[in-house]
Amino acid sequence: MGDIEVLVEFQLPLSAKRIDALLIGHRPDGRLGALVVENKQWTAGEIEDVEARTVRVAGRLLTHPQQQVAGYVDYLRDFNALVERGDVVIDGCAFLHNATSAQVAGIRSAALPDVAQYPIFSADDLGRFRGFLGERFTDAPAGDAADRFVAGPWRASKKLLDHVEAQVHGQPAFTLLDEQRVAFDVAQQAVEDSRAGNTKTVVIVVGGPGTGKSVIAMELVAVLASQGRNITHATGSKSFTTTLRDRVDKKAASVFRYFNNFAHAPANELDVLIADEAHRIRITSNHRFTRKDKRSTIPQVDELIAAARVPVFLLDERQVVRPGEIGTVEAITDAAMRAGAEVIRVDLNAQFRCAGSDAYIRWVDELLEFDGTTPTAWVPDAFELTAVDSPQELEDWVHARADGTATARMTAGFCWPWSDPDGGLLVEDVVIGDWRRPWNAKPEIKVEGAPSASLWAADPRGIGQVGCIYTAQGFEFDCSGVILGPDFVRRGDRWVIDPSFSHDSVVKRSGDAFDELVRHTYKVLLTRGLAGCAIHSTDDETLEFLHALIPG
């Protein structure tokens, strides 16, 4: 192929996913060309009938290679400005280099016309493969072309909330990749099967911060609604649900509800119930305003499962931040067994937040000492991480990155009081030395010049306030500034977690669970950023410890 360039293990922007090989060169028509090549060492694959989008190989359910290539191509079109403008023509194929044509025949499916332009080649297909490449590239030197492609501007990740309306109205604004596509297809197939066989299937999708759980949820809402399915999206978060409702018209807003809306729902009223942020499922749907004659004795998870033929739960067990939240895989599985339902679990392994840096997610887990790990030094990569000496420096960092197109917010542990407005203005409750800032507005309280609590994460006016865990959870920003409070300080080789500094009365009274809930809280806050995070601690020894871990 002459001097075309080969980029090996090319990492997709704002993603941990990597393309096996990306060829860059000059096309016969003079334009730049890029070709995604997905290599598979399979020798056989049996297709699984989930719209023919998955294959089972050695007992594992995997994305169909043509669908995988199509996802990577679409992702590059979404993010690389040169591709978006048409300066680079993007194409793709799959190469099963250990398989014969006979073995590959079973997964060359005619049921995939939308991805047929991304062919599969096998070990005895090399002549046809060479012809395919020759039609797309000349042998001219392409070093400059590859440099232009790599240096080309990468657009920021599409925010979930900016595209909810398009999603709900059947105009997909996201590309699902690999396990995300498997989760979507499994849920969609479960809906088909439940209709045909009068069955109930519970789908559990498990993934850490930024793995695309809510993107899958929105894609399911859009596609299944367009098919006329009776579908509802529910969360346990007032901020999340209110923001979703705010971004769509009134008719579409009725799709978005709360977990406690199903206490008395008829059995199988819905085709699909998508339980997003399912780690926030509570013991029951009762609350302090529930009338005595309306109180339920049934666990909330049982109510959710009973309400739909196919309940889909999307969760991260390490985002449980309050006592009484019991949304775990075990609790959901037990409830499904009580309902006589089949359970299908899908794990999301790659995350698309934090600049696609799996290393940063691991670093946070190690910093917080989950699973017996110990803190390690940060090795700089695409994610911007810094420790700052003062809250003012943190605020300056946040404002510098909120340039009109990017979003940035400050958050903090719940270590300061949260007052009602005074004279119609927010009270500057968060006090660190001579630096004073207000929390975001309280729920249900309107304050002139400030967004409501439910819209703090999305409204540009929210940048002037400090967000707490309950307004930040479930959202993402381009850049996130986090204040570690005195409830979580480093002393020698261990963390000292002190409930006396907490102003969250419910969590403060959680007893032995306080330690875990505080670590979960800071895990959530530290993983809100798409591209960067600045950290400040109010404690000098902890700040010194952070500086020792974070270069610069």
Secondary structure, 3 states (H helix, E strand, C coil): CCCCEEEEEEECCCCCCEEEEEEEEECCCCCEEEEEEEEECCCCCEEECCCCCEEEECCEEEECHHHHHHHHHHHHHHHEHHHHHCCEEEEEEEEECCCCHHHHHHHCCCCCHHHCCCCEEEHHHHHHHHHHHHCCCCCCCCHHHHHHHHHCCECCCCCCHHHHHHHHCCCCCCCCCCHHHHHHHHHHHHHHHHHHHCCCEEEEEEECCCCCHHHHHHHHHHHHHHCCCCEEEEECCHHHHHHHHHCCCHHHHCCEEEHHHHCCCCCCCEEEEEECCHHHCECCCCCCCCCHHHCCCCCHHHHHHHHEEEEEEEECHHHCCCCCECCCHHHHHHHHHHCCCEEEEEEECCCCCHHHCHHHHHHHHHHCCHHHCCCCCCCCCCCEEEECCCHHHHHHHHHHHCCCCCCEEEEECCCCCCCCCECCECCCCEEECCEEECECCCCCCCCCCCCCHHHCCCCHHHHHCEECHHHHCCCCEEEEEEEECCCEEEECCEEEECHHHCCCHHHHCCHHHHHHHHHHHHHHHHCCEEEEEEEEECCHHHHHHHHHHCCC
